Amino acid sequence: MKASSASVRPDCPRIATDLPGPRARAVIERDSKVLSPSYTRSYPLVAERGEGAVIEDVDGNRFLDFNAGIAVASTGHCHPRVVEAIRRQSARLIHMSGTDFYYENMVTLAERLAALAPGAGPHRVYFGNSGTEAIEAALKLARYHTRREKFIGFFGGFHGRTMGALSLTASKAVQRRGFGPLVPGVFHVPYPTNEKAAGESIAAIERLFRTTAPPEEVAAIVIEPVQGEGGYLIPPKAFFDELQPLARKHGILLVADEVQCGNGRTGKMWASEHFGFVPDILATAKGIASGLPLGATIARAEIMDWKPGAHASTFGGNPVAVAAALVTLDLLESELIENAAHVGAYIISRMRDWPRRFGSVSEVRGLGLMIGIEMESAEARDRVVWQAFQKGVLVLGAGERTVRLSPPLVLTREQAECGISILEECVSQA
């Protein structure tokens, strides 16, 4: 039996077939024969087109996208200004490799990102193609600049799947299983989720200094200012108040992984801004170019001191991706960061009493449009994710039992109301 539709409005879900529908089933069958089995698919969505916060599948079913293509489609799907920028640039110059030659829009984007970076400048920018590449560049740069080899990360952290980034990742065992030995010299401590835990995290770092990671050998501490895949966890400001002087005391660099939490997602350009956190190096990607592959590593100029040939990327800073990123920044600064803050606050206000009303919900937390619904069990979380899909709202899990909401930053209050009403029904049945 096909799922019921909550609304006939074009900006809300409309489910016309059983899910998956017949065309979707055919595509999934073909996919199973040729695509890597390492891909994770939470439910059988076969997307065909998107507009704003709405995705339509190959069978004509319409969904509200509350995950923005994994926090990537920051300006929404196929924003007309982004599409036009891509069209214009692709008709003029698609590729020339900015690591070997020059083109102006790459310089312009670097100037803008350098000006937006937390803390006093000057800053320099390295471009890659993804979040994991941005982290790899940050790790290599930290080692190059400090001439130290060790790193400290946090349990629950996700930094990517290439070997260096994977060595920092400590989210799920399946992501690391079978790939050892990983990069040596990487240590992990608990991620701080409240003031008591903040003190414990600092104590754990100091214990590493006394035992297995002498501070003079630590190149950098790498942290997500708001932890993403680990469960959309928000640390207390007090943690950063202690972390920053501790790192400075020992000459250890601080790296902010803002791949998921940056680019306006939390209602500020960088999540670091919520905590007064000024990293030495900031890695970002995902929402930076509205869906085109681009990553950036931004560092204080005196830290980005490596020599020509030390690190490069053939496609990083591709002219078309850069054109999309420049328009994305325009939209973020002019309207979307503010919209993320306002609509996110509305969503949280709508869900604030869910822990009291629904036994399956233990906590609701979030900043801007980066919101986590902590369920009482992983099974309850998975039921909500599946039921929401059946009713036309696309969400994903995070951490051990969290439903994560990361919709496009163009989400309207009306769409938020529509989606939250559907999620409320799912939660009440979990």
C-alpha positions, -999 to +999 in steps of 0.1 A: +000+000+000+014+034-009+022+058+019-002+086+026+006+122+016+007+149+043+000+177+018-007+185-018+015+216-016+044+215-041+069+224-014+058+195+008+059+157+004+037+138-020+040+100-021+023+085-051+036+049-051+048+022-028+084+029-018+105+021-036+084+025-068+088+003-099+114+025-116+134+029-084+134-009-079+148-014-114+176+011-108+185-004-075+187-038-091+211-025-117+231-007-090+235-039-070+254-055-099+280-028-107+284-003-078+308-008-049+292-027-021+310-004+003+284+023-002+259+028+026+223+034+016+199+041+045+168+036+024+159+031-013+157+066-026+165+070-063+167+107-069+160+122-103+156+160-097+157+186-070+147+221-063+153+240-031+146+216-002+125+192-024+137+160-041+117+140-066+125+104-073+123+085-106+087+075-099+075+110-093+074+108-055+083+141-038+103+144-006+114+171+018+151+168+020+162+172+056+197+160+050+207+183+020+226+155+003+246+149+035+248+186+044+262+195+009+233+213-008+236+244+013+218+267-011+193+241-019+191+218-049+198+235-082+196+271-069+191+292-101+220+315-093+243+286-088+231+268-119+237+300-139+272+305-125+280+269-135+266+274-169+285+306-176+318+292-163+316+259-180+311+277-213+343+297-207+368+275-189+362+241-173+398+231-162+433+244-163+448+231-129+454+259-105+483+241-089+503+246-122+488+277-137+467+307-126+431+318-130+414+347-114+383+332-098+404+309-078+423+339-064+390+357-057+376+327-037+408+324-017+407+361-008+371+358+004+377+327+025+409+342+039+389+372+050+362+350+065+385+328+085+383+330+123+409+352+140+433+378+127+449+373+093+466+371+070+455+336+060+463+314+030+441+288+013+447+254-002+420+239-024+412+202-028+381+183-039+365+170-007+364+171+031+388+142+035+413+160+012+410+192+032+418+171+064+447+154+046+461+188+037+457+200+073+475+169+087+504+172+062+507+210+068+507+205+106+535+180+104+555+201+079+552+233+099+558+219+134+582+191+124+562+169+148+545+137+140+517+130+165+480+140+165+451+140+190+415+135+179+383+127+196+361+096+199+330+099+177+349+121+153+345+116+115+372+132+093+371+112+061+381+078+047+415+084+031+443+069+052+454+100+071+418+112+077+407+077+085+434+075+112+417+104+130+382+091+124+368+073+154+331+071+147+324+035+136+346+004+137+334-006+102+351+025+088+385+013+100+381-025+100+404-042+076+425-011+067+453-013+092+480-004+099+468+032+098+489+063+102+508+059+134+509+085+162+472+093+164+455+093+198+419+098+208+402+113+238+365+116+247+345+144+230+331+169+255+293+171+256+289+191+289+310+210+313+319+179+334+329+160+303+349+191+291+371+188+322+374+150+316+385+156+280+411+181+290+424+157+317+426+130+291+447+151+269+470+160+298+472+123+306+484+116+270+510+143+275+523+125+306+522+090+292+521+082+255+521+115+235+547+139+249+534+174+240+566+184+222+559+156+197+522+165+191+517+185+158+480+192+162+447+186+180+419+181+155+383+187+165+349+192+150+335+223+167+301+206+165+305+168+161+287+155+130+285+118+124+292+112+161+257+124+169+254+162+163+270+169+196+275+204+209+305+210+233+304+237+260+323+269+254+343+262+286+361+233+268+376+256+242+384+281+269+407+255+284+418+238+252+432+269+235+457+280+262+467+244+267+476+239+230+494+273+228+514+265+259+529+235+241+531+249+206+505+225+194+483+236+164+445+235+166+427+222+136+389+228+132+372+203+110+343+224+097+335+201+068+300+195+080+294+222+106+308+251+085+294+273+057+265+287+076+251+253+088+249+264+125+236+299+119+271+314+117+296+311+090+318+288+111+306+268+141+339+278+158+324+313+162+298+300+187+326+291+211+352+318+206+374+291+191+402+304+168+419+275+151+453+277+134+440+256+105+404+252+094+392+225+070+359+228+051+340+213+022+305+199+018+283+231+016+311+253+002+301+249-034+264+239-033+271+203-045+302+206-066+333+189-054+355+214-035+374+214-003+395+241+014+422+242+040+426+277+055+456+284+077+474+314+092+499+325+065+529+319+087+518+283+092+512+276+055+549+277+048+554+246+027+574+249-005+563+244-041+556+207-048+551+198-012+513+193-017+490+198-047+458+187-064+451+184-101+414+193-098+413+212-065+399+247-071+384+237-104+371+269-121+335+256-123+334+245-087+350+278-077+323+297-096+296+278-077+314+285-044+315+323-051+278+324-056+273+302-026+292+327-004+271+355-018+239+337-009+252+327+025+262+361+035+232+379+021+204+357+034+210+320+041+231+321+073+204+343+089+177+320+076+195+290+090+196+306+124+159+317+124+144+285+109+167+263+130+155+281+162+119+276+151+125+238+146+141+234+180+113+253+196+088+230+180+106+199+193+118+212+227+090+193+246+095+160+227+115+144+254+087+151+279+059+140+255+075+109+238+092+082+257+113+073+227+131+107+227+158+115+253+171+149+240+168+175+212+198+197+206+212+218+178+226+250+164+210+266+133+200+239+109+223+213+125+199+195+148+200+161+165+171+141+180+185+117+205+164+086+207+163+061+235+177+033+213+193+027+179+162+006+170+139+035+177+162+058+157+161+035+127+123+032+128+120+070+127+144+072+097+125+046+078+090+058+086+100+094+077+112+082+043+079+063+038+060+096+046+083+117+024+109+133+047+145+124+042+166+122+074+196+102+084+210+087+115+242+098+134+260+085+164+246+055+182+210+066+182+205+101+169+183+113+140+201+142+124+185+171+106+206+191+082+182+205+056+192+230+029+197+265+043+169+277+020+143+257+041+113+279+047+094+281+080+064+265+062+085+236+049+100+232+084+064+230+099+054+204+073+085+183+079+084+185+117+047+175+117+056+144+098+086+136+121+064+142+151+041+115+139+070+091+133+085+098+167+052+092+184+051+057+168+087+048+175 
